[in-house]
């Protein structure tokens, strides 16, 4: 089982002490649009309502980039990501870039409430992840790793 990584959109973790900043991490994907799906969405937009296929695709894409960002945080020895954000941009008429990014940190719970959260999330006794072997900081092709 992989070590848990706490991800928050806030700049700090109440009840936790940030002991080390491991750097910026991100996960990225570029998706092409399905022409038939786009036509269906265009017709649906005429009558209103949720575009379920587009919503499902966006949820899957966000989960994918979050997973890549979390993997990169683990590779750097972090157990949390603070200030996490999503960003999207259009690339031409048919591609969409989706990115999740934040700051990877090593955080240790210092209050009872934070220790309860750490235990619920499956952190080790001290709240910090297990130490990684030397040389494991290399990034993957979709993450934000630097060598």
N, C-alpha and C positions, 0 to 999 in steps of 0.2 A: 504494500500500500504506500502511496506517495504521501509525503509530508503535506499537511494542510497549509494553505496560504490564505490569509485573511485579506480581503480586498474591500477598501472603503473609498468613497468619493471625498471624504474630509481630508484636511491637511494634517491631522493628528489622530491619535487613537486614545481617547479618554481612558485612563486607568492603565495605560501601557507606557513603558519607557522605550523610546527609540534609541537603541544602542549603536546602530551602525546604518549608514545610508549606503546602499549597494549600487545606486545609480538608476537612471531612467530605463524602463523596460517597455516594450510594446509588442503587440501582436498585430499582424496585418493580413488582409486578404483582398484580392481584386476579383470581383464577380462580373460576369457578362450577363446582359439582360437577355431573356428569352423573348424573341419577337412575338410568339403566339401569346405568351403571358402578358406582354405589354398591350397587345390588341385587346385581350380580354379585360385587362384593367381599364383600358380606355372606354370600352363599352360600359363597364360597371360604374365608372365615374359619371356617366350620363344620368344614371338612375340613383346614384348614391349608395352608401353602404361600405362595409369593410372589404378591403381587397385581401382576402384570406391567403391566397397564394403568395402575395407580396409580403404580408405580415410574417408568414411562416419562414420565408426566405431570409428576411431581416433578422428574425430571432435566431435562426441557425447560424447566420453569418456572425452575429454578435457573440454567440456562444463559442464559435470557432476562434475568433480573435482573442476573447477572454482566456480561453485555454492556452493559446500560444503565449500570451503575456504572462500568465501564471507559470508556465513551464520555464520561461526565461528568468522569472524571479527566482524560482527554485535553483536554476543553473548558477545563479549568482550567490546562492546561499541565503536568500531572504526567506522570511516567513510571513511577510505582509507586503501589500502594495497600498500606498496612500496616494491621495489626489488622483484617483483613476478617472479617466475621461474617455469618451468615444468621439471619434471624428470620422466624417464621411466626406468624400469628394467625388465629383463626376470626372471621368477620364474619357473625353470624346463623347460620342452619343450612345455608346453601348456598354461602357464599363463603369463600375462603381467601386471605389476603394473604401474599405472600412478598417478602422484602426482603433485599438484599445491601448491606452498608454497610462503610465503612472510612475511613481517612484518606489523602487523596491527597497525595503528596509528589514532589519532584524529588530524585532520588538519583543519585549518581555513584559508580561502582566505584573503590575505592582499593587493592584487593589484586589480585594476579594471578588468583586464583580467581574473584573477582567480575568482573574484566575478561573472563575466558573465558566466564562465564555471560552477560554483556552481549553479547558477540560472537555467541554461540550463539542468543540471543533476537533478534538483529538491531538492537541499539542502534547509534546513530551512534558515531563515534570516541570522543567524550568520555563516552559513556554516558547523556547527557541527551537528551531528545527535541528535535526541531527547535522553535524558538520559534514560537509562534502569533501570528497577526496581532492587533493591538489590537482589543478589542471582542468577542473570541471566547469570553468567559467566561460567556455566557448559558447557563442550564441548559435542558434539554429538559423536556417535560411529565411524564416518568417518572423523571427523575434528581433529583439533589440540588442542582442549581445555584441560585445566588442572584444576583439582579441588583442 
